[in-house]
C-alpha cells in the first residue's frame, strides 16, 4: 500500500473486515462482485468496490479494509475506522468452518478488540447515540414487519427489542460471516460431527449475533455459496439498494439471517435437534478440537 493511502485514506462508505489469519477473509472479499485489486501494507489491506446503478457523474465506491489477523496489528484499525467515518462503516467478522472449535473464542476476541478501539475514538455523544438508535430502529422495523405483518412504510409504534437483542450496541452494523462451509463434509465424515453438533453451533452463533444486532451469513468462496447474496446485502445496508432475499435457515451450509429477523424463540427451536447436547452447554466443552485435526487442511 502506498504511504499516501494511509496518510489520506478515502472517505467513502467503508467495510472493515476482521478475523483470524486463515479464516478466509481475503478469499471472501475477492469473490465479491467488482472488487478491485487491493493495496497491501504490513498489517492491513485496502480494496474498493464500485457501487452499481449510480449516475456517471456520481460514481460511488465502497472502501474495504482487511486487518491482518495478528493482534500485533490492531493499532492499524485507526486507518480503517475513526471518528470521521464511524457512522459510514460496516464491520464483517469472519470465522471458518474449518475450525469450529475456535468460533466463540475468536468472536469474543475480535469483538473485544473492536469495542476497545471504538472506546478510544472521539465520537460526539449525540453522533454515537444516533448510530445506536439507527441500529435499534432498523432491527425493530424489520422484526415488526416480519413477525407482526406491519407495513414497511409509515410509523411504527416502537416495541421493546426482543430479549437478548443489541445488549452490546456499538453503533456499528456487523455481519458475522462463517467461511469455508464446504468443510462441513469433512467435519461429518472425518470428525464424526453429527447434525446436532451443527445445530448447536448454529444456536451458539445466532445467540452471539443477537447481542450485537449482527446479520449472519454462511459462505463458501470455493463453491461460490452466498457470496453474491453477501455482496447484495452489503449494497443494501450501505447504499440502500434493494435486497429481497428472505432468511434462509433450511440448508445448513447456506445460512442467511438478515439483522432483525432472528430472536430467542426462533433460536430455541433448534433445541429439538439436540439429543445428547443441552442447549446451554458450554460451547468449548461440546465443540472440541479433534486430536487428529491436522487431517483437515486449513
NORDA-V612483 format. One record per run of one state. SS is the DSSP state (helix for helix, strand for strand, loop for the rest). FROM is the first residue (numbers start at 1). TO is the last residue. Records with the same first field share a line. If there is no record, write none. Layout:
SS=FROM-TO + FROM-TO
This chain:
loop=1-2 + 8-12 + 20-24 + 31-34 + 36-38 + 42-43 + 51-55 + 59-60 + 68-70 + 81-85 + 121-124 + 149-172 + 180-180 + 190-194 + 213-214 + 219-219 + 221-224 + 226-226 + 240-247 + 249-255 + 258-263 + 274-282 + 287-292 + 296-298
helix=3-7 + 25-30 + 56-58 + 71-80 + 86-88 + 97-120 + 125-148 + 181-189 + 195-212 + 227-239 + 264-273 + 283-286 + 293-295
strand=13-19 + 35-35 + 39-41 + 44-50 + 61-67 + 89-96 + 173-179 + 215-218 + 220-220 + 225-225 + 248-248 + 256-257
